[in-house]
Amino acid sequence: DEVWVLSEGVITAAVELERLRTEACKVTARLHDWGARPVVPGTAPMPSERPLAAWAAFTREAADALAASGALDVVERKPLPLEEAMKLLLKDAGGNDA
């Protein structure tokens, strides 16, 4: 099964439900430059307070890409509950229920 997010009749995101349930995580890290927050497909910014920044990563590959972006230091990953991951995915992908 897959989760598809539609926005104005266009699929803006598609993630396998099992991957979202088992791989979604919150990535928290210190930024080398706060003005240069990395934008990585499959991630969404989360509320955070300086000096830390946080993102939701919807797959393991997205979390790995964020960590490897070169913009972060002291990266920490924590599991993200499915319900929270779904809400963030809808919000980030422009779903109507966000």
MODADA-V649883 format. One line per field, one symbol per residue. ss: DSSP state (A for helix, B for strand, O for the rest). phi: phi as a letter, one per 40 degrees, with the letter a starting at -180 (. if undefined). psi: psi as a letter, one per 20 degrees, with the letter a starting at -180 (. if undefined). Layout:
ss = ???
phi = ???
psi = ???
This chain:
ss = OBBBBBBOOBBBBBBBAAAAAAAOBBBBBBBOOAAAOOOOOOBBBBOOOOOBBBBBBOOAAAAAAAAOOOOBBBBBBBBOOAAAAAAAAAAAAOOOOO
phi = .bcbbbbfgbcbaabcdcccccbcacbbacccadcbccbbdgbacbdabdccbbbcbcbccccccccccgcbbfcbbbdbddcccccccccccgcccc
psi = qqppppoljpoiqpppgggghhiprppprpqhohilpqopqjrpqqprpqjqqqqppirhhggghghjiiiqqmpppqqpqgggggghggghjkqhj.
